[in-house]
Amino acid sequence: MITDEMVEKALEAAEDAYPESKRSDMRAALEAVAPLLIAQGLREAAEIATEEFDPWRFILARAQELDPK
């Protein structure tokens, strides 16, 4: 669950990065992606819970998501 504190911290970080943006726009964007982040976290938790979990494959896959190069 996304808490107000989490949203507040994300908004502060976004304001530092994009000072010209409106706070309401940033909150709407966070609320739009929150369900996707939660679903991704649940998928990752399920994968980690299996005995077949390979931490290096997991780390490399995450690194490739962040920087495909």
Steps between C-alpha positions, in 0.01 A plus 500: 500500500626846412494724806478879517855504635625309195317739269641799689858373465449429130348845448794666674744310279300587188485868599878504534539341156223696326440827688270634226249215536178533697461292814156375392643376169774310680255340744277389211800344327602316818147370553493378140817292532449377857292192403766401246776530758302293749431230241868489403600468865256212553632320191857543620410379849337189354808433288733544797285264709557209263789260545606563140589863565827609339608829657749585224241454226264719701764772551600496132138517385439802724818669378393447138161657574672807640765524227439279192853571372 
